[in-house]
Amino acid sequence: MCKKCTLQKTVDIQTRMLADALNVEEKDVLRAVNLYTDSLIC
């Protein structure tokens, strides 16, 4: 499995775990992570 594929699988699993633990939708977790990442870059 390629490194990018492995990383994506890890992100998918961690997103599901976090969403489940917080009782929120996966898309909301991803949106929050993306907003946070964008704020660090800009």
Helices and strands as residue ranges (DSSP letters): H 3-22, H 26-41
